[in-house]
Amino acid sequence: MKNICLLALGLAAACNTSQKTIAEPLANQKDVAVDPNIYAQTITEEELKEHLYTYASDEFEGRETGEPGQKKAVEYLMAVYEEMEVPPAIENDSYLQSVPLEMAKLPTGKIIVDEQIFEVGEGFLSFSAAEGSYNEIVYLAYGIDEENYSDYQEMDIQDKVVLIKSGEPIAEDGTYKVSGTNKKSIWSNNSESLEKRLTAAKNHGARAILYFDPGNYNRFKRYFNYMKSSNTGRMAIKKSEEDPSLIMLNEETAYAIFEDIGAMGEAVVLEKSVELGLKSANIEISTENVIAYIPGFEKPDEYLVISSHLDHIGISSNGKINNGADDDGSGTVAMLEIAEAFKKASDTGNGPKRSIVFLHVTGEEKGLLGSQYYTDFNPVFPLTQTVANLNIDMIGRIDPNREGSREYVYLIGSDKLSRDLHELSERINEQYTKLELDYTYNDENDPNRFYYRSDHYNFAKNNIPIIFYFNGTHADYHRPGDTPDKINYDLLAKRSQLIFHTAWEIANREERVIVDEVSK
């Protein structure tokens, strides 16, 4: 890609992000075999390097979410897609999906339960405001809501305060009630169960959640103390009026509110008065996802999403810029080259059968916020029609701790939800790129838990098959030393070509990827 210039700074207001109606299928497609390698070879070291030396330059100031450097990144991406004539995905011809974020400051105040006073940061933790008076607490035991087991049966929690504990119920024979086997369900997973409980409570109309999780309380307490001592904020998707407040109880407070919380496994209404008096002054953050797409000619209402995050961590307190060339400049420029390859194929009458969505998300470094907003709040294209997500986050360097060939890429999650996708990925690599596909970090017991730490996770939790492409960390991870001169451009090109070939196969094969494992 040559001569891409920055547009004038200052973003126009993002347009309505309701789900888009695909244009009529293209009519000039022929049912003939096409060699995708013709288009894969347009992904070159030179163009990747040209993009990245701009995108990860000091001019972009580390692309901190909501800051001027991130706005420059957004403008650059839009300019590239406009020059390539890859259409915008948002209605009214916009590439921008506004993502409503806020910097949450620690709330101040207290809660009172039957005249017992509990101070925030002492008996409980909260990261958001919570106000109101209530005359009862609905104890929901584990707060689980599944078809075969629900703590919500016959319990009205509309506009009420609920009390929930972590874990899941065990039957008299020692099996877990949710799974019906000796295997724990997702409700015992520390990384995923809290969000599921919050979602269930919200769907049933709860106004506030008192949550008792002794295994995780200290982790949240450390973060609370850090925010308090450093006077920093926690960025999050802006809370709507319908979202229940989360109040995390320590052990002393939980038992003071309900002395049988440890042993009681059944839901019950507690006749207790509750006064919530937590106030917070949050700061709104302006940021956006950038979304382009190429419509499919045969199955335009099925979508393959290719994603990377456009943000990084900005400028350090000592004034040094964290350029984020690998994290995730490498994934970002790979997507631009992949999009260009598909556009060239489309222009020559060889467009994809399925639509391909190029999703550049914001706020990944703040907690996967841009992708969470896309999947959980405002998917531009229906998730039920999204066949897979290929997520690219750091593919330009070599893990110094890895032994073996330099021509590798770590793959994470390819077999979590779809054996079909995993086998497709293996076959395509063997046919075209012959990289070593390293599954080290795909291990369920990986202490790094990378599966939960990039944007693919928000698709996976919605039962959309994913592959996460990753080169591993290095000494410059989240440091000013992550600069474009340290990128291995030959590897970046080859890894990008692998992703292109995999995307080509997913988009053009007759059947959509088979989902054979449901996330619960």
Stockholm file with secondary structure:
# STOCKHOLM 1.0

chainA/1-520         MKNICLLALGLAAACNTSQKTIAEPLANQKDVAVDPNIYAQTITEEELKEHLYTYASDEFEGRETGEPGQKKAVEYLMAVYEEMEVPPAIENDSYLQSVPLEMAKLPTGKIIVDEQIFEVGEGFLSFSAAEGSYNEIVYLAYGIDEENYSDYQEMDIQDKVVLIKSGEPIAEDGTYKVSGTNKKSIWSNNSESLEKRLTAAKNHGARAILYFDPGNYNRFKRYFNYMKSSNTGRMAIKKSEEDPSLIMLNEETAYAIFEDIGAMGEAVVLEKSVELGLKSANIEISTENVIAYIPGFEKPDEYLVISSHLDHIGISSNGKINNGADDDGSGTVAMLEIAEAFKKASDTGNGPKRSIVFLHVTGEEKGLLGSQYYTDFNPVFPLTQTVANLNIDMIGRIDPNREGSREYVYLIGSDKLSRDLHELSERINEQYTKLELDYTYNDENDPNRFYYRSDHYNFAKNNIPIIFYFNGTHADYHRPGDTPDKINYDLLAKRSQLIFHTAWEIANREERVIVDEVSK
#=GR chainA/1-520 SS CCCCCCCCSSCCCCCCCCCCCCCCCCSCCCCSCCCTHHHHTTCCHHHHHHHHHHHTSGGGGGGBTTSHHHHHHHHHHHHHHHHHTCCBSBTTTBCEEECCEEEECCCEEEEEETTEEEEBTTTEECSSCEEEEESCEEECTTCCBCSSCBTTTTCCCTTCEEEEESSCCBCTTSCBTTTSSSSCCGGGCTTTHHHHHHHHHHHTTCSEEEEECTTTHHHHHHHHHHHHHHTCCEEEECCCTTSCEEEEECHHHHHHHCTTTTTCCSCEEECCCEEEEEECCCEEECCEEEEEEECCSSEEEEEEEEEEECCBCCBCTTSCBCCCIIIIIIHHHHHHHHHHHHHHHHHTTCCCSEEEEEEEESCGGGTSHHHHIIIIICCSSCGGGEEEEEEECCCSSCCTTCCSCSSEEEEESTTTSCHHHHHHHHHHIIIIICCEEECGGGSTTCTTCGGGSSTHHHHHTTTCCEEEEECCCCTTTTSTTCCGGGCCHHHHHHHHHHHHHHHHHHHHSSSCCCCCCCCC
#=GC SS_cons         CCCCCCCCSSCCCCCCCCCCCCCCCCSCCCCSCCCTHHHHTTCCHHHHHHHHHHHTSGGGGGGBTTSHHHHHHHHHHHHHHHHHTCCBSBTTTBCEEECCEEEECCCEEEEEETTEEEEBTTTEECSSCEEEEESCEEECTTCCBCSSCBTTTTCCCTTCEEEEESSCCBCTTSCBTTTSSSSCCGGGCTTTHHHHHHHHHHHTTCSEEEEECTTTHHHHHHHHHHHHHHTCCEEEECCCTTSCEEEEECHHHHHHHCTTTTTCCSCEEECCCEEEEEECCCEEECCEEEEEEECCSSEEEEEEEEEEECCBCCBCTTSCBCCCIIIIIIHHHHHHHHHHHHHHHHHTTCCCSEEEEEEEESCGGGTSHHHHIIIIICCSSCGGGEEEEEEECCCSSCCTTCCSCSSEEEEESTTTSCHHHHHHHHHHIIIIICCEEECGGGSTTCTTCGGGSSTHHHHHTTTCCEEEEECCCCTTTTSTTCCGGGCCHHHHHHHHHHHHHHHHHHHHSSSCCCCCCCCC
//
